[in-house]
Amino acid sequence: MEKYRLSPEELFWRCDPNQFEFATTAELSSLEGAIGQDRALTAIEFGLGIEDDGFNIFILGEPGTGRSSTIKKILRKRADDRPVPDDWCYVPDFEDETRPGLIELPAGKGKELARDVETLVGRLGEELPKVFESKSYEEQKTRIETQYQEKNKALFQKLEQQVSDEGFILQRTPSGLVLVPKRNEQPLSQQDYEALSDEDRAALDRKGEAMQELLNDVLRQIRELEGEMRREVAKMERDVLLFAVGHLFEELEEKYRAFDRVLAHFESCKKDILSRIEEFRPSQGPQIALPGLKMGGQEPSFDRYRINSFIDNSALKGAPVIYEPNPTYFNIFGRIEHVIQMGNAITNFTMIKPGALHRANGGYLILDCREVLINVFTYEALKRCIRNKEIRIEDMAEQFRLIATVSLKPRPVPLNCKIILIGPPLLYYLLYQLDTDFRKFFKVKADFDRMMKNTWENVQQYAQFIATHCREEKLLPFDPTGVSRVVEYAARLIEDKNRLSSRFIDLCDLIRESAYYAGLQRRERVDTSHVELALEAKIYRSNKTEERIQELIDDGTILVDTDGAVVGQINGLSVYMLGDYAFGKPSRLTVRTYLGKGGVINIEREAKLSGPIHDKGVLILAGFFGERFAQDKPLALAASICFEQSYAGVEGDSASSAELYALLSSLARLPLKQGIAVTGSVNQHGQIQPIGGVNEKIEGFFTVCKAKGMTGEQGVVIPAQNVKNLMLKPEVVEAVRNGRFHVWAVATIDQGIEILTGTPAGEQGADGSWPEETVNGRVDGRLLAMAEALRKFGRGGEKSEEKGGS
């Protein structure tokens, strides 16, 4: 037994505080980059360096391993060396107002253009209405009207003279101009007209028809003159407006002469202003204004000439780095806002708002993969943007409407952005397997490991990490002992002396809590006592269930023996997982063997309380017995295995070695020491295999033994491969050092059974036999006897049947 017993030094890895060359972490520089993630960092550098399409990055790893913080630091540093992307502005398209146009300008120019145009719009609103009230405008309009009035007057004078010469008078009536015959310069009455002879009347009628044609011709000429006058007035008004508008636009056109697209937009604005002359005329009659409704009497609006500074990068120092925590469709791809006026939803190009993808254009966009997938439309739209290399703002609700409505369809913005998705490995492999587009667009996988090697360099970087975290959150600094205890906790988290955990979220919590307790004690630095206090306090907040189970063991409600020896009974060890807290507790396992051919019956499986892995572990036992003891005889064995007082599901194969020990004990009729608990799985060759949760299991059984009374003979048998995973609490290590508790590491069932029974396991001879006074010998003898008994019983049964038949 002594050769399998572990020394206290093997139960715990101690981080030597003397290796640190600082008094407190305040002396250390901040940590740059991530610790122990060389593979992931190499992949990130590759993904960021290559510009080809589809080489976007998927960062996978467990939450808390520093995925988000690391990529943000890398991107911020890298973005500083990249150029600031251009601004984008939406402007109206006066020919198709449903499709606003885009203008690309250098960073800062978009905001400046919008500000300049805002000033221009204000001046337009002030000066254009005054054009029609100016003296110059009135004089030009009066001149034109007078000129045409004189022409009209001349036509009428000439017409009146011609009509008079032919014996007619031109009279004005409510219905228009009428030709009336005259006699002695007086209109001819109806009686005088009828008194004329037929020939005179006919001659008069002929003259009247000719004069009527002449009148109609003159009226036509007058209408043409009126049309010419209106056109002349309109041309004059356009010239006046163009002069006023050109005067207002001249300064801006000179300022932005290097940008053809801006100049073209200014020309479009001027043309549109000239086409709206009627709106700028002074209103006639009373003005009626209703909220949200533009009436004819209201002042003209110049809002349509404003600039929508869609993307403003004037404040950037390099490429943008955008993290969108809520990647809804509209938050990523932008939206078109509406306002409600008189019950109607109204919008225009100034209400087009950018999304995270627009803001990240020319830089980097970071998204959480899970959040992207649970938001409707986002993932498919993201792939569509990558495929088409453009960001298109669409109203996704359109496809669910029964009636199509007129809405804005802004022109798309060209896409040039590196997209980084962050998610767990499960999502990455599911997307890779089920979505063929995923592997085209996210070709770079950066895999963050949950552990790193326990090297001197990584331990030093851990100290820098603690220093950085304390500096960022203004916490008390750690001394070397405090740093060492945190590093030891990192090894405990990963359950490996040769590895350190990369779950920095848990380590950050420990740093904060330790600094908190140091502050309560009014200390200037955090040492190992404060870290221990933080760990104990965290356990106390979480171990209510553990204490309740311990109380049930103490008062005998749950039966667990820690002294004496019993045949076919052993203490197996299990781990309870309660969220962020895990603890171990022993469970009594009993085995009963008897004559039969039923094999090993797993009561848990029969009761539907056993998981598939546990069932597999039990089935392996039959292979072990068949290979070792059934080469020269059949197995006439029936056995039942049960976890006593187990009312919930049982899963895992870590109890399979305990089940095998109990089977051997029952068959060999050798009692097992109840003060020794067992964990470990077994294969068909009888080799012990490693398991998880070894620290919690040992500590759980230690707690029970401590409560029931330490005898100095108690301990736990673990797989030899799990020695590297031991990071036991100081209390357990101290008990082992004082000989009050023990931990044995075994590689085979034979080694373990010797510890549990105090009897040699025995080695098989060349002829296949086993020494009689060994465990294997007693088991083999018992199985032989059972096979013989079953053979005799069967022979006797056959004879009885024959006699009964005759």
Secondary structure, 3 states (H helix, E strand, C coil): CHHHECCHHHHCCCCCHHHCCCCCHHHCCCCCCCCCCHHHHHHHHHHHHCCCCCECEEEECCCCCCHHHHHHHHHHHHHCCCCCCCEEEEECCCCCCCCCEEEEECCCHHHHHHHHHHHHHHHHHHHHHHHCCCHHHHHHHHHHHHHHHHHHHHHHHHHHHHHHHCCEEEEEECCEEEEEEEECCEECCHHHHHHCCHHHHHHHHHHHHHHHHHHHHHHHHHHHHHHHHHHHHHHHHHHHHHHHHHHHHHHHHHHCCCCHHHHHHHHHHHHHHHCCHHHHCCCCCCCCCECCECCCCCCCCCHHHCCEEEECCCCCCCCCEEEECCCCHHHHHCEECCEEECCEEECCHHHEECCHHHHCCCCEEEEEHHHHHHCCCHHHHHHHHHHHCEECCCCHHHHHCCCCCCCCCCCCEECCCEEEEEECHHHHHHHHHHCCCHHHHECEEEECCCEEECCHHHHHHHHHHHHHHHHHHCCCCECHHHHHHHHHHHHHHHCCCCEEECCHHHHHHHHHHHHHHHHHCCCCCECHHHHHHHHHHHHHHHCHHHHHHHHHHHCCCCCCCCCCEEECEEEEEEEEEECCEEEEEEEEEEEEEEECCCEEEEHHHHCCCECHHHHHHHHHHHHHHHHHHCCCCCCCEEEEEEECCCCCCECCCCCHHHHHHHHHHHHHCCEEECCEEECCEECCCCEEECCCCHHHHHHHHHHHHHHHCCCCCCEEEEEHHHHHHCCCCHHHHHHHHCCCCEEEEECEHHHHHHHHHCCCCCCCCCCCCCCCCCHHHHHHHHHHHHHHHHHHHHHHHHHHHHHHHC
